Amino acid sequence: MARSIVPGPSDPADANRYTVNVRRDEQGWSVAIAGPGGAEIAVRACRDEHEARTYASTVRQHIEWLSEPKFREYYRLEQEA
């Protein structure tokens, strides 16, 4: 059976440079999105590790699938200065 594979960008210059990190601190679990320059631009609090890892996985998929402008639009992110 043939499988369909979603290709990444053909030109590395078109790669989405956003990143996502899961973390746990004294306030609990959260997921942070960092922009292409490395600055943290969005944080979402999560009720537990499962929610944090699930949300981060979804964000990682969107980083792979969406261009940077579409990713910013989807997550309503400001462009880094």
N, CA, C and O atoms as a GROMACS GRO file, in nm:
protein
  324
    1MET      N    1   0.084  -0.117   0.000
    1MET     CA    2   0.000   0.000   0.000
    1MET      C    3   0.090   0.124   0.000
    1MET      O    4   0.182   0.134   0.081
    2ALA      N    5   0.064   0.217  -0.089
    2ALA     CA    6   0.144   0.340  -0.100
    2ALA      C    7   0.107   0.435   0.012
    2ALA      O    8  -0.010   0.447   0.050
    3ARG      N    9   0.208   0.503   0.064
    3ARG     CA   10   0.186   0.604   0.168
    3ARG      C   11   0.214   0.742   0.110
    3ARG      O   12   0.307   0.760   0.031
    4SER      N   13   0.135   0.836   0.148
    4SER     CA   14   0.157   0.974   0.107
    4SER      C   15   0.244   1.043   0.211
    4SER      O   16   0.216   1.035   0.331
    5ILE      N   17   0.347   1.108   0.166
    5ILE     CA   18   0.436   1.181   0.255
    5ILE      C   19   0.427   1.329   0.222
    5ILE      O   20   0.438   1.369   0.106
    6VAL      N   21   0.407   1.410   0.325
    6VAL     CA   22   0.402   1.554   0.305
    6VAL      C   23   0.546   1.604   0.300
    6VAL      O   24   0.617   1.597   0.400
    7PRO      N   25   0.589   1.655   0.185
    7PRO     CA   26   0.728   1.700   0.176
    7PRO      C   27   0.749   1.832   0.250
    7PRO      O   28   0.658   1.914   0.262
    8GLY      N   29   0.871   1.850   0.298
    8GLY     CA   30   0.910   1.977   0.357
    8GLY      C   31   0.941   2.074   0.246
    8GLY      O   32   0.925   2.042   0.128
    9PRO      N   33   0.985   2.193   0.281
    9PRO     CA   34   1.017   2.291   0.178
    9PRO      C   35   1.133   2.242   0.091
    9PRO      O   36   1.229   2.183   0.142
   10SER      N   37   1.123   2.266  -0.038
   10SER     CA   38   1.229   2.220  -0.128
   10SER      C   39   1.356   2.304  -0.114
   10SER      O   40   1.465   2.256  -0.143
   11ASP      N   41   1.342   2.427  -0.071
   11ASP     CA   42   1.456   2.516  -0.051
   11ASP      C   43   1.471   2.541   0.099
   11ASP      O   44   1.378   2.591   0.162
   12PRO      N   45   1.588   2.506   0.158
   12PRO     CA   46   1.606   2.528   0.302
   12PRO      C   47   1.580   2.671   0.346
   12PRO      O   48   1.546   2.695   0.462
   13ALA      N   49   1.595   2.766   0.256
   13ALA     CA   50   1.568   2.906   0.290
   13ALA      C   51   1.419   2.928   0.319
   13ALA      O   52   1.382   3.027   0.383
   14ASP      N   53   1.333   2.837   0.271
   14ASP     CA   54   1.189   2.848   0.294
   14ASP      C   55   1.144   2.777   0.421
   14ASP      O   56   1.026   2.781   0.455
   15ALA      N   57   1.235   2.713   0.492
   15ALA     CA   58   1.200   2.639   0.613
   15ALA      C   59   1.146   2.733   0.721
   15ALA      O   60   1.195   2.845   0.737
   16ASN      N   61   1.048   2.686   0.793
   16ASN     CA   62   0.990   2.760   0.904
   16ASN      C   63   1.088   2.750   1.022
   16ASN      O   64   1.122   2.639   1.065
   17ARG      N   65   1.132   2.863   1.072
   17ARG     CA   66   1.235   2.867   1.177
   17ARG      C   67   1.179   2.882   1.318
   17ARG      O   68   1.256   2.900   1.413
   18TYR      N   69   1.048   2.876   1.334
   18TYR     CA   70   0.989   2.881   1.467
   18TYR      C   71   1.020   2.752   1.542
   18TYR      O   72   1.040   2.648   1.481
   19THR      N   73   1.026   2.760   1.675
   19THR     CA   74   1.048   2.643   1.759
   19THR      C   75   0.947   2.642   1.871
   19THR      O   76   0.884   2.743   1.901
   20VAL      N   77   0.933   2.526   1.933
   20VAL     CA   78   0.839   2.511   2.046
   20VAL      C   79   0.910   2.433   2.156
   20VAL      O   80   0.985   2.340   2.129
   21ASN      N   81   0.884   2.472   2.281
   21ASN     CA   82   0.944   2.406   2.396
   21ASN      C   83   0.841   2.380   2.504
   21ASN      O   84   0.757   2.465   2.534
   22VAL      N   85   0.848   2.260   2.561
   22VAL     CA   86   0.764   2.224   2.675
   22VAL      C   87   0.847   2.245   2.800
   22VAL      O   88   0.964   2.210   2.804
   23ARG      N   89   0.785   2.302   2.902
   23ARG     CA   90   0.860   2.321   3.025
   23ARG      C   91   0.768   2.308   3.147
   23ARG      O   92   0.646   2.325   3.140
   24ARG      N   93   0.834   2.278   3.258
   24ARG     CA   94   0.763   2.271   3.386
   24ARG      C   95   0.842   2.353   3.486
   24ARG      O   96   0.962   2.334   3.504
   25ASP      N   97   0.773   2.445   3.551
   25ASP     CA   98   0.837   2.526   3.654
   25ASP      C   99   0.744   2.535   3.774
   25ASP      O  100   0.648   2.458   3.785
   26GLU      N  101   0.770   2.628   3.864
   26GLU     CA  102   0.689   2.639   3.985
   26GLU      C  103   0.543   2.673   3.958
   26GLU      O  104   0.457   2.648   4.042
   27GLN      N  105   0.513   2.731   3.842
   27GLN     CA  106   0.374   2.760   3.805
   27GLN      C  107   0.304   2.642   3.738
   27GLN      O  108   0.182   2.644   3.722
   28GLY      N  109   0.379   2.539   3.700
   28GLY     CA  110   0.320   2.422   3.635
   28GLY      C  111   0.375   2.404   3.494
   28GLY      O  112   0.484   2.452   3.462
   29TRP      N  113   0.298   2.336   3.411
   29TRP     CA  114   0.339   2.305   3.274
   29TRP      C  115   0.300   2.418   3.178
   29TRP      O  116   0.196   2.482   3.194
   30SER      N  117   0.386   2.442   3.079
   30SER     CA  118   0.355   2.540   2.975
   30SER      C  119   0.428   2.503   2.847
   30SER      O  120   0.521   2.422   2.845
   31VAL      N  121   0.383   2.566   2.740
   31VAL     CA  122   0.444   2.549   2.608
   31VAL      C  123   0.479   2.688   2.556
   31VAL      O  124   0.395   2.778   2.556
   32ALA      N  125   0.603   2.704   2.513
   32ALA     CA  126   0.649   2.834   2.462
   32ALA      C  127   0.684   2.822   2.315
   32ALA      O  128   0.748   2.725   2.273
   33ILE      N  129   0.642   2.920   2.237
   33ILE     CA  130   0.680   2.930   2.096
   33ILE      C  131   0.785   3.040   2.086
   33ILE      O  132   0.766   3.151   2.136
   34ALA      N  133   0.895   3.007   2.020
   34ALA     CA  134   1.002   3.104   1.998
   34ALA      C  135   1.009   3.136   1.849
   34ALA      O  136   0.991   3.048   1.764
   35GLY      N  137   1.035   3.261   1.819
   35GLY     CA  138   1.043   3.306   1.682
   35GLY      C  139   1.176   3.270   1.618
   35GLY      O  140   1.264   3.212   1.683
   36PRO      N  141   1.192   3.304   1.491
   36PRO     CA  142   1.314   3.272   1.417
   36PRO      C  143   1.441   3.326   1.483
   36PRO      O  144   1.548   3.266   1.468
   37GLY      N  145   1.432   3.436   1.554
   37GLY     CA  146   1.549   3.493   1.621
   37GLY      C  147   1.576   3.432   1.757
   37GLY      O  148   1.675   3.467   1.822
   38GLY      N  149   1.489   3.340   1.802
   38GLY     CA  150   1.507   3.274   1.929
   38GLY      C  151   1.431   3.336   2.045
   38GLY      O  152   1.427   3.278   2.154
   39ALA      N  153   1.371   3.452   2.024
   39ALA     CA  154   1.296   3.518   2.132
   39ALA      C  155   1.162   3.447   2.153
   39ALA      O  156   1.093   3.411   2.058
   40GLU      N  157   1.127   3.428   2.280
   40GLU     CA  158   0.998   3.369   2.314
   40GLU      C  159   0.888   3.470   2.282
   40GLU      O  160   0.892   3.584   2.328
   41ILE      N  161   0.790   3.428   2.202
   41ILE     CA  162   0.686   3.522   2.160
   41ILE      C  163   0.546   3.481   2.202
   41ILE      O  164   0.452   3.561   2.190
   42ALA      N  165   0.530   3.359   2.251
   42ALA     CA  166   0.399   3.316   2.299
   42ALA      C  167   0.419   3.204   2.400
   42ALA      O  168   0.505   3.118   2.384
   43VAL      N  169   0.337   3.205   2.505
   43VAL     CA  170   0.339   3.100   2.606
   43VAL      C  171   0.196   3.060   2.635
   43VAL      O  172   0.108   3.144   2.651
   44ARG      N  173   0.174   2.930   2.642
   44ARG     CA  174   0.041   2.878   2.678
   44ARG      C  175   0.055   2.792   2.803
   44ARG      O  176   0.132   2.696   2.803
   45ALA      N  177  -0.018   2.826   2.907
   45ALA     CA  178  -0.021   2.744   3.028
   45ALA      C  179  -0.102   2.619   3.001
   45ALA      O  180  -0.203   2.624   2.931
   46CYS      N  181  -0.059   2.506   3.056
   46CYS     CA  182  -0.128   2.379   3.039
   46CYS      C  183  -0.157   2.318   3.175
   46CYS      O  184  -0.082   2.342   3.270
   47ARG      N  185  -0.264   2.241   3.185
   47ARG     CA  186  -0.302   2.188   3.316
   47ARG      C  187  -0.215   2.071   3.361
   47ARG      O  188  -0.205   2.044   3.480
   48ASP      N  189  -0.150   2.000   3.264
   48ASP     CA  190  -0.065   1.887   3.302
   48ASP      C  191   0.032   1.854   3.189
   48ASP      O  192   0.028   1.916   3.082
   49GLU      N  193   0.119   1.756   3.212
   49GLU     CA  194   0.219   1.719   3.113
   49GLU      C  195   0.156   1.669   2.984
   49GLU      O  196   0.202   1.702   2.875
   50HIS      N  197   0.051   1.590   2.995
   50HIS     CA  198  -0.015   1.536   2.877
   50HIS      C  199  -0.066   1.648   2.785
   50HIS      O  200  -0.043   1.644   2.664
   51GLU      N  201  -0.133   1.745   2.842
   51GLU     CA  202  -0.183   1.857   2.762
   51GLU      C  203  -0.068   1.934   2.699
   51GLU      O  204  -0.074   1.972   2.582
   52ALA      N  205   0.038   1.958   2.776
   52ALA     CA  206   0.153   2.034   2.724
   52ALA      C  207   0.218   1.961   2.606
   52ALA      O  208   0.246   2.022   2.504
   53ARG      N  209   0.240   1.832   2.621
   53ARG     CA  210   0.306   1.756   2.514
   53ARG      C  211   0.217   1.742   2.391
   53ARG      O  212   0.266   1.744   2.278
   54THR      N  213   0.088   1.728   2.413
   54THR     CA  214  -0.006   1.719   2.300
   54THR      C  215  -0.010   1.850   2.223
   54THR      O  216  -0.003   1.850   2.100
   55TYR      N  217  -0.022   1.961   2.294
   55TYR     CA  218  -0.024   2.092   2.228
   55TYR      C  219   0.108   2.118   2.154
   55TYR      O  220   0.106   2.164   2.040
   56ALA      N  221   0.220   2.089   2.219
   56ALA     CA  222   0.351   2.110   2.155
   56ALA      C  223   0.365   2.026   2.030
   56ALA      O  224   0.423   2.071   1.931
   57SER      N  225   0.314   1.904   2.032
   57SER     CA  226   0.319   1.818   1.914
   57SER      C  227   0.242   1.879   1.798
   57SER      O  228   0.287   1.876   1.683
   58THR      N  229   0.126   1.934   1.827
   58THR     CA  230   0.045   2.000   1.724
   58THR      C  231   0.119   2.121   1.668
   58THR      O  232   0.123   2.141   1.546
   59VAL      N  233   0.179   2.201   1.755
   59VAL     CA  234   0.254   2.318   1.709
   59VAL      C  235   0.371   2.274   1.621
   59VAL      O  236   0.397   2.336   1.518
   60ARG      N  237   0.442   2.168   1.661
   60ARG     CA  238   0.554   2.118   1.578
   60ARG      C  239   0.508   2.077   1.440
   60ARG      O  240   0.576   2.104   1.340
   61GLN      N  241   0.392   2.011   1.432
   61GLN     CA  242   0.338   1.974   1.301
   61GLN      C  243   0.310   2.098   1.217
   61GLN      O  244   0.342   2.101   1.098
   62HIS      N  245   0.252   2.200   1.279
   62HIS     CA  246   0.223   2.323   1.206
   62HIS      C  247   0.351   2.393   1.162
   62HIS      O  248   0.355   2.454   1.055
   63ILE      N  249   0.456   2.386   1.243
   63ILE     CA  250   0.585   2.443   1.202
   63ILE      C  251   0.634   2.373   1.076
   63ILE      O  252   0.687   2.438   0.986
   64GLU      N  253   0.617   2.243   1.069
   64GLU     CA  254   0.661   2.167   0.951
   64GLU      C  255   0.574   2.197   0.828
   64GLU      O  256   0.626   2.204   0.716
   65TRP      N  257   0.445   2.213   0.849
   65TRP     CA  258   0.351   2.224   0.738
   65TRP      C  259   0.330   2.365   0.685
   65TRP      O  260   0.302   2.383   0.567
   66LEU      N  261   0.343   2.466   0.772
   66LEU     CA  262   0.306   2.602   0.734
   66LEU      C  263   0.428   2.690   0.710
   66LEU      O  264   0.532   2.673   0.773
   67SER      N  265   0.413   2.783   0.618
   67SER     CA  266   0.517   2.884   0.600
   67SER      C  267   0.517   2.973   0.724
   67SER      O  268   0.422   2.973   0.802
   68GLU      N  269   0.625   3.049   0.743
   68GLU     CA  270   0.631   3.138   0.858
   68GLU      C  271   0.515   3.238   0.860
   68GLU      O  272   0.454   3.256   0.966
   69PRO      N  273   0.482   3.304   0.748
   69PRO     CA  274   0.368   3.397   0.753
   69PRO      C  275   0.236   3.328   0.790
   69PRO      O  276   0.158   3.383   0.868
   70LYS      N  277   0.211   3.210   0.735
   70LYS     CA  278   0.087   3.138   0.767
   70LYS      C  279   0.087   3.091   0.913
   70LYS      O  280  -0.017   3.093   0.979
   71PHE      N  281   0.203   3.048   0.963
   71PHE     CA  282   0.215   3.007   1.102
   71PHE      C  283   0.184   3.124   1.195
   71PHE      O  284   0.108   3.109   1.290
   72ARG      N  285   0.242   3.242   1.166
   72ARG     CA  286   0.214   3.362   1.248
   72ARG      C  287   0.066   3.396   1.244
   72ARG      O  288   0.008   3.431   1.347
   73GLU      N  289   0.006   3.386   1.127
   73GLU     CA  290  -0.136   3.417   1.113
   73GLU      C  291  -0.221   3.317   1.194
   73GLU      O  292  -0.312   3.358   1.266
   74TYR      N  293  -0.192   3.190   1.181
   74TYR     CA  294  -0.269   3.086   1.248
   74TYR      C  295  -0.264   3.101   1.400
   74TYR      O  296  -0.365   3.088   1.468
   75TYR      N  297  -0.144   3.128   1.453
   75TYR     CA  298  -0.127   3.141   1.597
   75TYR      C  299  -0.138   3.286   1.646
   75TYR      O  300  -0.118   3.314   1.764
   76ARG      N  301  -0.170   3.377   1.555
   76ARG     CA  302  -0.188   3.519   1.587
   76ARG      C  303  -0.065   3.575   1.659
   76ARG      O  304  -0.076   3.637   1.765
   77LEU      N  305   0.050   3.552   1.599
   77LEU     CA  306   0.178   3.595   1.657
   77LEU      C  307   0.224   3.725   1.594
   77LEU      O  308   0.204   3.749   1.475
   78GLU      N  309   0.287   3.807   1.675
   78GLU     CA  310   0.350   3.928   1.624
   78GLU      C  311   0.483   3.889   1.560
   78GLU      O  312   0.548   3.795   1.606
   79GLN      N  313   0.521   3.958   1.457
   79GLN     CA  314   0.651   3.935   1.394
   79GLN      C  315   0.759   3.992   1.486
   79GLN      O  316   0.743   4.100   1.543
   80GLU      N  317   0.870   3.917   1.500
   80GLU     CA  318   0.979   3.965   1.585
   80GLU      C  319   1.034   4.096   1.532
   80GLU      O  320   1.036   4.119   1.411
   81ALA      N  321   1.077   4.181   1.623
   81ALA     CA  322   1.135   4.311   1.585
   81ALA      C  323   1.275   4.293   1.531
   81ALA      O  324   1.339   4.391   1.494
   0.00000   0.00000   0.00000
